[in-house]
């Protein structure tokens, strides 16, 4: 309660571990329940010239983080250090997150990793009990004894606004062993426009086939030039807009999205767009910036369904054992190369028609 931990250094930040080491590994004994109250702070900053350090908050069962962590980097030159550090905040079975993290740096943002079992993103400003977590004894009471299983379907419920605020000072990685779900949003958008930092959603992190990413197909995830990365066994995405950053969706089974744009209309730049899965479907894909081209790559091990795609001067690569172009005439556009190929080696290709077994139909 009210702790102040500082591992700052002139040439770079140090390392602080509370409740365990990175991802619960290493030789540091793991706590069952870890509580960091709102008056506690951890600093692993570079103070003169160096990168931010590392800080870990971990619990094998329940972690409650209400305090603040800084892992800032600083440099007087653009090519020497000065990037932010790495911060992990996680309860393996359950996480209460209502604190602040700053991994900013002169020459680049560091990373905030949040990796519980399941993640739910909502409109609520008071996610789970986070808004009014009472006292240390109450937090300890919410954690089941020793290794009992958490009965909550969501290990972490976090408000969209809190998540958006984090992106101002960190690259944000949300990683769940099972599911990541974005509930229907009142304003229809999860916006990371405060920074060019990236956002990563990693469902099914253990690749067990039990984790999916899902959101309302009419809602939007946007960045101000930062990359958007989504992975999981199944992916159901809505509208994605990166304003010049790369966008990747990598599913093991199905990967589906409504509209995807990596184009920045102000600068004319576009990032690359990658979709992968057993079956891949997208209504509209746009990487048509005229100042800096972006490539479009869609890889389906079985069926690929596409409405429209525009790549400007970039290339378009479509791979699938069946490719169904739904957009009609001139639905695929650009001045770069267009490559259509089957996933299975040696498969025949048929242009139009209904196709047959072993035949790729465009």
URWO-V999386 format. One record per residue. N is the residue number from 1. PHI is phi in whole degrees, 0 to 359 (NA if undefined). OMEGA is omega in degrees with one decimal (* if undefined). NEAR is the number of other C-alpha atoms within 8 Angstrom. Layout:
[[N:PHI:OMEGA:NEAR] [N:PHI:OMEGA:NEAR]]
//
This chain:
[[1:NA:178.5:6] [2:67:-177.3:8] [3:282:174.3:7] [4:233:-179.5:7] [5:245:-179.0:7] [6:231:173.8:7] [7:233:179.6:11] [8:281:178.0:13] [9:207:-179.6:12] [10:297:-177.8:10] [11:259:-179.9:10] [12:151:179.6:16] [13:285:179.1:21] [14:268:-177.3:12] [15:231:175.9:9] [16:231:177.6:10] [17:236:178.3:10] [18:236:178.3:9] [19:89:-179.9:14] [20:157:-179.7:15] [21:262:-176.4:15] [22:305:-178.0:9] [23:56:178.2:7] [24:78:180.0:10] [25:267:178.0:8] [26:73:-174.9:6] [27:257:179.1:5] [28:287:178.2:7] [29:301:-178.0:6] [30:267:173.8:11] [31:277:173.3:11] [32:283:179.6:12] [33:227:178.8:12] [34:235:-178.3:13] [35:230:174.0:10] [36:242:-173.1:10] [37:279:-172.4:12] [38:292:-179.8:10] [39:262:-179.9:8] [40:262:-179.4:12] [41:218:176.7:11] [42:231:178.9:12] [43:231:174.9:11] [44:229:-173.0:20] [45:268:163.9:17] [46:277:-174.4:20] [47:255:179.7:13] [48:237:-178.8:10] [49:205:-179.9:14] [50:171:179.9:17] [51:270:173.3:18] [52:294:-177.7:22] [53:270:-176.8:17] [54:239:175.9:13] [55:221:-177.9:14] [56:231:167.8:14] [57:244:-173.0:15] [58:221:168.2:21] [59:209:177.1:17] [60:291:178.1:13] [61:248:-174.6:16] [62:240:172.7:17] [63:240:174.6:15] [64:238:-178.4:13] [65:240:179.8:15] [66:240:-173.9:12] [67:269:-179.1:13] [68:224:176.4:11] [69:227:172.8:13] [70:236:177.5:11] [71:222:-171.7:21] [72:273:175.1:20] [73:251:-178.9:23] [74:214:178.4:17] [75:202:177.3:13] [76:265:179.5:7] [77:235:-176.0:5] [78:285:-174.2:7] [79:239:-177.4:5] [80:221:175.8:8] [81:57:175.2:11] [82:83:175.1:17] [83:263:179.6:17] [84:291:-176.6:18] [85:268:-177.3:17] [86:240:177.9:14] [87:234:173.9:14] [88:243:174.3:14] [89:232:-174.7:12] [90:204:162.8:14] [91:246:-171.6:15] [92:303:178.8:13] [93:258:-176.6:12] [94:205:-179.1:15] [95:227:170.7:14] [96:250:-174.2:14] [97:237:175.8:10] [98:215:-179.3:9] [99:249:178.5:9] [100:232:179.5:9] [101:225:179.6:12] [102:231:175.2:11] [103:242:-179.8:19] [104:288:179.6:15] [105:203:179.1:15] [106:303:-175.3:11] [107:248:176.2:12] [108:151:179.7:9] [109:282:169.5:14] [110:272:-172.2:16] [111:232:168.8:13] [112:252:179.6:14] [113:251:174.9:12] [114:238:-169.7:10] [115:220:172.8:13] [116:274:-176.4:16] [117:280:178.3:14] [118:223:-179.6:13] [119:226:174.2:15] [120:237:178.4:12] [121:253:-174.5:12] [122:230:174.2:13] [123:283:-173.1:11] [124:300:175.7:8] [125:278:-179.6:9] [126:238:-176.5:10] [127:291:-176.2:11] [128:49:175.1:9] [129:267:-168.6:8] [130:299:-171.6:10] [131:293:-175.9:9] [132:226:178.2:6] [133:290:-168.6:8] [134:288:-171.8:6] [135:234:-177.7:6] [136:305:-178.3:8] [137:296:179.1:6] [138:290:177.6:9] [139:297:179.4:12] [140:299:-179.6:9] [141:290:-179.4:7] [142:283:178.2:7] [143:275:178.6:9] [144:294:-176.5:11] [145:294:175.6:6] [146:48:-171.4:6] [147:254:176.8:8] [148:296:-176.1:6] [149:286:173.3:6] [150:287:-176.4:9] [151:267:179.9:4] [152:285:179.4:5] [153:287:177.0:5] [154:247:177.8:10] [155:285:177.3:13] [156:220:170.3:14] [157:246:-174.5:12] [158:229:-178.6:15] [159:284:177.8:13] [160:301:-178.9:12] [161:295:178.0:8] [162:299:-179.7:9] [163:294:177.8:9] [164:298:-179.9:12] [165:294:179.0:9] [166:300:-174.0:12] [167:291:179.5:15] [168:289:-174.8:10] [169:232:-176.6:12] [170:206:159.0:16] [171:285:-172.1:12] [172:253:175.9:13] [173:240:174.1:12] [174:257:-173.4:12] [175:232:-178.4:13] [176:235:175.2:16] [177:297:-179.7:13] [178:244:-168.2:12] [179:257:166.1:14] [180:237:-178.4:16] [181:231:171.7:11] [182:256:179.0:11] [183:293:177.3:10] [184:304:-176.1:10] [185:259:-177.1:11] [186:299:178.8:6] [187:266:174.3:4] [188:66:-177.2:9] [189:212:168.4:10] [190:253:-167.6:11] [191:251:174.9:9] [192:249:-173.8:13] [193:275:-177.1:8] [194:286:-173.9:9] [195:204:173.5:12] [196:267:179.2:9] [197:296:-176.6:16] [198:267:175.2:11] [199:228:-179.3:13] [200:235:174.1:11] [201:246:-177.2:12] [202:238:173.6:15] [203:272:179.1:17] [204:52:-174.3:17] [205:298:178.5:12] [206:271:177.2:5] [207:55:178.5:9] [208:274:-177.0:7] [209:85:-176.2:7] [210:247:-174.2:9] [211:233:-178.7:17] [212:229:169.7:14] [213:254:-179.8:18] [214:213:176.4:10] [215:202:174.1:12] [216:296:-175.0:10] [217:291:177.4:11] [218:263:178.2:8] [219:273:-172.7:13] [220:237:165.0:13] [221:247:-176.8:12] [222:225:173.5:13] [223:229:178.8:18] [224:256:-178.8:14] [225:105:178.4:12] [226:280:-180.0:15] [227:287:174.1:12] [228:242:-179.3:13] [229:230:179.0:11] [230:228:176.2:13] [231:220:179.9:14] [232:168:177.8:16] [233:294:173.0:16] [234:232:-179.7:13] [235:230:171.6:17] [236:236:-176.1:11] [237:247:178.7:13] [238:259:-179.1:14] [239:259:-179.3:13] [240:240:-178.9:11] [241:221:-174.6:12] [242:250:179.2:19] [243:51:175.7:16] [244:112:179.5:13] [245:275:176.6:16] [246:286:177.4:13] [247:229:177.9:13] [248:223:174.6:10] [249:234:-175.8:12] [250:235:179.1:13] [251:247:176.8:14] [252:276:178.5:12] [253:253:-177.9:9] [254:257:175.1:12] [255:229:-176.7:18] [256:225:178.2:10] [257:215:178.2:14] [258:279:180.0:12] [259:231:-179.7:11] [260:230:177.2:11] [261:226:174.4:11] [262:252:-174.4:18] [263:268:172.8:17] [264:261:-175.3:13] [265:293:-179.4:8] [266:280:-177.1:4] [267:267:-177.7:6] [268:78:179.5:11] [269:267:177.3:15] [270:221:172.8:18] [271:269:176.3:15] [272:280:178.2:12] [273:235:-179.1:13] [274:230:173.1:12] [275:233:-180.0:12] [276:222:176.7:14] [277:170:174.4:14] [278:296:172.6:13] [279:236:-176.3:13] [280:236:178.9:16] [281:217:176.9:10] [282:211:179.6:12] [283:279:-175.5:10] [284:212:178.5:11] [285:230:-175.8:11] [286:226:172.1:11] [287:225:-166.3:20] [288:262:177.9:14] [289:302:-176.4:15] [290:268:-179.0:9] [291:272:177.7:8] [292:218:-171.4:8] [293:283:171.3:15] [294:237:178.3:18] [295:267:176.7:12] [296:246:-179.5:13] [297:232:178.1:10] [298:239:-177.7:12] [299:241:176.7:14] [300:240:178.5:15] [301:285:177.1:12] [302:229:-174.9:10] [303:255:174.4:13] [304:239:179.5:16] [305:238:-174.2:11] [306:222:174.5:14] [307:278:179.0:11] [308:230:177.1:12] [309:213:177.4:12] [310:229:-175.2:12] [311:240:-178.0:19] [312:56:178.0:14] [313:270:178.2:11] [314:281:-179.1:15] [315:263:176.5:13] [316:237:178.7:12] [317:240:-179.0:10] [318:244:-178.2:12] [319:233:177.1:14] [320:179:176.8:15] [321:285:167.0:17] [322:218:-179.1:12] [323:244:-176.5:14] [324:244:179.1:10] [325:265:-171.2:11] [326:266:-169.4:8] [327:278:179.6:10] [328:83:-174.1:6] [329:296:177.1:4] [330:59:-179.8:6] [331:281:176.3:11] [332:248:-174.4:8] [333:225:178.1:9] [334:152:-179.8:12] [335:257:177.0:9] [336:272:179.7:10] [337:279:170.3:8] [338:245:-178.7:8] [339:239:174.2:7] [340:240:-175.8:7] [341:211:176.4:7] [342:284:175.7:12] [343:284:-177.1:11] [344:279:-179.8:7] [345:299:174.8:5] [346:79:-179.3:4] [347:284:176.7:10] [348:287:179.4:7] [349:238:174.9:9] [350:239:176.8:10] [351:269:-176.2:7] [352:69:-177.1:7] [353:80:-178.4:6] [354:269:177.6:5] [355:77:177.6:9] [356:226:177.8:6] [357:301:-178.1:4] [358:83:-179.2:7] [359:237:178.2:12] [360:272:-175.8:16] [361:247:177.6:14] [362:247:*:10]]
//
